[in-house]
C-alpha cells in the first residue's frame, strides 16, 4: 500500500515556512498533486488573504487551539460597470485592497444566496478592472447596487471527496469584514464535497455562518465549536444527504444554532449543544425529512428551541424524530411545529421552563400538522401549556 505523504507548514519551521494562506495553499496543492496525504499546520497565526482551497484525499490537520487561521481585514466597494452573467472580470470604484491573489465576493440586490459569486483575483487589467477565476453566477447590475468585497470562506472545498479538516481554529475577524451569506461562505465551507469530515475545529467571530456544507452528502461534523458568528452556527443544506452532526457546540451565534436548509435527509444529529443563539436552537423546513435528533441540549435560544418552519405538505419536513433531548428556557416554545408537517415523533425528551418564564409552551402543534406523536416526555413550567394544539 502506498504510504501517504505528510507535509508540515510552520511559522518558524517546517517543510514550508510561512504565516499566510500562500504557504498553506502551496502545501495543500503539493500533497493533492501527489494523490493525497496530510498537511500538518504548526502552531501560530496564519493570515488568510484568500480561502485555503482544499483538494480531494487531503487531510488538513492543525495543532489544536494553537493553530489559528485568521481572516484578513476586508473591504467593500461598488462596481462601476455591470458584471454580466458568465463574465470573468469586475470593474470597481475603489481598488484599495483589491489585488492579484485576494478572494472576492460579487453580488447585487438581486443576486444573493447561491447567485453570489466567490472567486479569486488572478489578473489586473487596469487600475480598477480585475480578472477573476470564476464566471459570475448572475448579472450584477450597477442600477441594483452591485458590489465587490474581499470576503470568502477561510477554508473552502468545491467538488471534492474524502477530505478531512481537523484540530484548528478559524478566527473570522468579524469586526473588520463585511458579511458573506452561508450559501456561498462560512468559516469552513463545503460545496459538493462528499464523504468528508470536519472534526475538533473552532470557528468564531465570522461575519456569516460558522460551518456550512451545501449539496454535500455523507459529511460528518464532530466535536466542533461555532461561537459568536454573525449568522448561523451550523448550516447543512441544499440536498445534503446522510449528514452526521455529533458532539458539537453552537453558542451565541447571531441567528439559528443548527439550521437545516433545504432537502437535508436521513441525517443523525446527536449530542450537540445549541445555546444562547439569536434565533431558534434548531430550525427545520423545506423537505428536511427522515432525520433523527437525540441527546441534544437546546437551551436559552432567543426563539423556539426547535422550529419546524411553515411549509406546504409537498415541501414540508416529515418523519423527523426527537428523542432524549433537553429543551429548556427558549423563547416562546420548546418545540413549535408550523406548516403542513407530518409524522413528527417527540419521545422521551425533557422540555421545560426552569422558572425564567420565557418558554411559555412546551410543544406547539399547528393546525395543519398531521400525525404528531408526543409521548413519555418530561414537561414542566410552561405558563401556556405543556402541549398546545392550535385550533
C-alpha positions, 0 to 999 in steps of 0.5 A: 500500500502506498504510504501517504505523504505528510507535509508540515507548514510552520511559522518558524519551521517546517517543510514550508515556512510561512504565516499566510494562506500562500504557504498553506495553499502551496502545501495543500496543492503539493500533497493533492498533486501527489494523490493525497496525504496530510498537511500538518499546520504548526502552531501560530497565526496564519493570515488568510488573504484568500480561502485555503482551497482544499483538494480531494484525499487531503487531510488538513490537520492543525495543532489544536487551539494553537493553530489559528487561521485568521481572516484578513481585514476586508473591504467593500466597494461598488462596481462601476460597470455591470458584471454580466452573467458568465463574465470573468472580470469586475470593474470597481470604484475603489481598488484599495485592497483589491489585488492579484491573489485576494478572494472576492465576493460579487453580488447585487440586490438581486443576486444573493444566496447561491447567485453570489459569486466567490472567486479569486483575483488572478489578473489586473487589467487596469487600475480598477478592472480585475480578472477573476477565476470564476464566471459570475453566477448572475448579472450584477447590475450597477442600477441594483447596487452591485458590489465587490468585497474581499470576503470568502470562506477561510477554508473552502472545498468545491467538488471534492471527496474524502477530505478531512479538516481537523484540530484548528481554529478559524478566527473570522475577524468579524469586526473588520469584514463585511458579511458573506451569506452561508450559501456561498461562505462560512468559516469552513465551507463545503460545496459538493464535497462528499464523504468528508469530515470536519472534526475538533475545529473552532470557528468564531467571530465570522461575519456569516455562518460558522460551518456550512456544507451545501449539496454535500452528502455523507459529511460528518461534523464532530466535536466542533465549536461555532461561537459568536458568528454573525449568522448561523452556527451550523448550516447543512443544506441544499440536498445534503444527504446522510449528514452526521452532526455529533458532539458539537457546540453552537453558542451565541451565534447571531441567528439559528444554532443548527439550521437545516436548509433545504432537502437535508435527509436521513441525517443523525444529529446527536449530542450537540449543544445549541445555546444562547443563539439569536434565533431558534436552537434548531430550525427545520423546513423545506423537505428536511425529512427522515432525520433523527435528533437525540441527546441534544441540549437546546437551551436559552435560544432567543426563539423556539428551541426547535422550529419546524418552519411553515411549509406546504405538505409537498415541501414540508419536513416529515418523519423527523424524530426527537428523542432524549433531548433537553429543551429548556428556557427558549423563547416562546416554545420548546418545540413549535411545529408550523406548516403542513408537517407530518409524522413528527415523533417527540419521545422521551425528551425533557422540555421545560421552563426552569422558572425564567418564564420565557418558554411559555409552551412546551410543544406547539402543534399547528393546525395543519400538522398531521400525525404528531406523536408526543409521548413519555416526555418530561414537561414542566413550567410552561405558563401556556401549556405543556402541549398546545394544539392550535385550533 
